Amino acid sequence: QVQLVESGGELVQAGGSLRLSCAASGRTSSRYTMGWFRQAPGKEREFVAAIRGNGGSTVYADSVKGRFTISRDNAKNALYLQMNSLKPEDTAIYYCAAAHSSVIWLRMSSSYNYWGQGTQVTISS
C-alpha cells in the first residue's frame, strides 16, 4: 500500500502563489508516476499535472500550463505543486495520486492507483 497526504491548501487572493505538498509513505517508489488532480463542487475530478518517475517528463492541463509547476523530491518521498498567478477558477480540493510506472494515460484519474484525502485551495477575487 501507498499512503498519500496532501498539505498546503489555504485561502489566497487571486494572483497569489501557493505550494502544495504530498507526503508519500508505505510501498512508494521513485518509479511511480505522480499526479495532481482537483475537484470543484459539482464538478468532476480533473487532471492538473503529472510527473513521471526518476526525473521523467511532466505534463500539464492547458488551464494551468505556465502557472503551475509539478516537482518531486524522491529522497523525501514528496511531491509538490507550485501554483503561481492563481485564479478563482483554481478553487478546488486538490488531490495527489500515484500510478505504477507502466501508466500510459497520465491525464486519466483511473490510471492512478493511490490517492490522498485532498487539501482545500480557495482563491478569492
C-alpha positions in Angstrom: 0.0 0.0 0.0 1.0 3.6 -0.6 -0.3 6.4 1.6 -0.5 9.9 0.4 -1.2 13.0 2.5 -1.6 16.4 0.9 -1.0 19.7 2.7 -0.6 23.4 2.0 -4.1 24.3 0.8 -5.4 27.5 2.1 -7.2 30.7 1.2 -5.2 33.0 -1.1 -6.0 36.1 -3.2 -6.1 35.9 -7.0 -2.7 36.5 -8.4 -1.0 35.0 -5.4 1.0 31.8 -5.1 0.8 28.6 -3.1 2.7 25.4 -2.9 1.0 22.2 -2.2 2.9 19.2 -0.8 2.2 15.5 -0.9 3.9 13.2 1.5 4.1 9.6 0.5 4.7 6.6 2.7 4.4 2.9 2.5 5.5 1.0 -0.5 6.3 4.1 -2.5 8.7 4.1 -5.4 10.6 6.8 -7.3 9.5 5.0 -10.4 5.8 5.8 -9.8 4.2 8.5 -11.9 2.8 11.1 -9.6 -0.1 13.4 -10.4 -2.2 16.2 -9.1 -5.9 16.4 -9.7 -8.5 18.8 -8.4 -12.3 18.8 -7.9 -14.5 21.8 -7.5 -18.0 21.5 -6.0 -20.4 20.0 -8.5 -17.6 19.2 -10.9 -15.8 16.0 -11.9 -12.3 15.5 -10.8 -9.9 16.9 -13.4 -6.3 16.5 -14.2 -3.9 19.2 -13.2 -0.3 17.9 -13.7 1.8 14.8 -13.6 5.4 13.8 -13.5 6.9 10.5 -14.4 9.4 8.7 -12.2 13.1 9.2 -12.0 13.2 12.7 -13.4 10.8 11.9 -16.2 8.7 14.2 -18.2 5.9 16.4 -17.0 2.5 17.1 -18.4 0.1 19.9 -17.5 -3.5 20.7 -18.1 -3.9 23.6 -20.5 -5.7 25.6 -17.8 -2.6 25.6 -15.6 0.3 25.5 -18.1 2.7 28.2 -17.5 1.4 28.9 -14.0 1.8 25.6 -12.1 4.9 23.5 -11.7 5.0 19.9 -10.6 8.1 18.5 -9.0 9.2 15.7 -6.7 11.9 15.0 -4.2 12.3 11.3 -4.1 14.7 11.4 -1.2 11.9 12.9 0.9 9.1 10.9 -0.7 7.5 14.2 -1.5 5.5 15.6 -4.4 4.9 19.3 -4.9 2.7 21.6 -6.9 3.9 25.2 -7.1 1.0 27.3 -8.1 1.5 30.9 -9.3 -0.8 33.5 -10.7 -3.7 31.9 -9.1 -7.2 32.4 -10.3 -10.6 32.0 -8.7 -11.2 29.1 -11.2 -8.4 27.2 -9.4 -10.5 26.9 -6.3 -11.0 23.2 -5.6 -9.9 20.3 -3.5 -6.5 19.2 -4.7 -5.5 15.6 -4.6 -2.2 13.9 -5.2 -2.1 10.5 -6.7 0.4 7.8 -7.6 0.4 5.4 -10.5 2.5 2.4 -11.3 5.4 3.0 -13.7 3.6 1.4 -16.6 0.9 4.0 -16.7 0.1 5.3 -20.1 -2.8 7.8 -19.8 -1.4 10.3 -17.3 -4.4 12.6 -17.6 -6.9 10.0 -16.6 -7.7 9.7 -13.0 -8.5 6.0 -13.5 -4.8 5.4 -14.3 -3.8 6.1 -10.7 -3.7 3.5 -8.0 -3.3 5.6 -4.8 -4.9 8.8 -3.7 -4.6 11.2 -0.9 -7.5 12.8 1.0 -7.2 16.2 -0.6 -6.4 19.7 0.5 -8.7 22.7 0.0 -7.5 25.5 -2.1 -9.6 28.6 -2.2 -8.8 31.6 -4.4 -10.6 34.8 -3.7 -11.2 37.6 -6.1 
